Amino acid sequence: KDRIEQKLAGRHLSDGSLALFDMTSSYVEGSSSELAEFGYSRDKKRGKAQVNWGLLTDSEGRPVALDVFPGNVRDSGTLLPQVRKLKDRFSLENFILVGDRGMITGKHIKELHAEAGVDWVTALASQSIRPLVRSGVIQQSLFEETNLFEIEHADYPGERLIACRNPVLGRKRAYVRAELIAATVTELEKVRKLVLNGKLTDAGKIGVRVGRVVNNRNMQKHFDLTIDTGVFEFEINQVSVTEEAAMDGLYIIRTSVSKEKMTAGEAVTAYKRLTSVERAFRTSKSLEMQVRPIHHWLDDRVKTHLFICMLAYYVRWHMQQAWKGITFQDDEKPKHTDPV
């Protein structure tokens, strides 16, 4: 495994190149493997132990290396070993690591700042975007003539923040929110009728029934509720709705790469390249590769199974590139494509 990964890294990674890293999980049959633990299941398999496995690829999504972790390890706990691998095993002095907002956290960014030659590209979590919108640093009016612009902020010293607004995604989220609120209102009206008719009077039972309704669609933040014995009233919290609407279609890329090395548009594109790693996960879990379920019980065999699947995807990736002409794949984007 080490020898093969060394050759793949030498073939597809070089100083200054992008390295993409993401992690997923696969459920395990049996209980002998020490790697099998209960954790957040991306396979949506409740009651099944799992292993986590991370994939390191080049900028085109070609797999270079794979690591297997216990099933209860968080995404962020797998990042720094990749930095050490790129620097020590693959002998890269300068590279740009790309990871999602759950992978490259604020804690890691402080540690990455201390690593010479290591730059990174990630995105801000929604809870970090909200204060920027509330303070007026980012406003919808700023996107009237452009879909992205770059800002600096005192909370992110030495970093570049690239604010992007996808109008198509914004309209979709506005539509979905309106539908969810309308559906929640319909259900709350049913509860209110029960209370008015005297069929539901206990405050505790009213609260349980209402909680079930608003939590079902995660709409509790958009409603003001009044609950008492024989009393139930509700109204839509327009302040909350307006505040969330201001973030529709909005995302912010966060990077340490200088403007001389990477433009704002290139930083957005670099982050979006993570979809190639996600595509590798989806393909590996499909009937083509059959990563899951994992029937091996010994740790070495679990790791070997996943590594063989990674090599199979590597072959598949090159076959797909070679057969573009006869499979009618059109990957050529028009010039001046909006990266947002």
Disulfide bonds with the S-S distance in Angstrom:
none
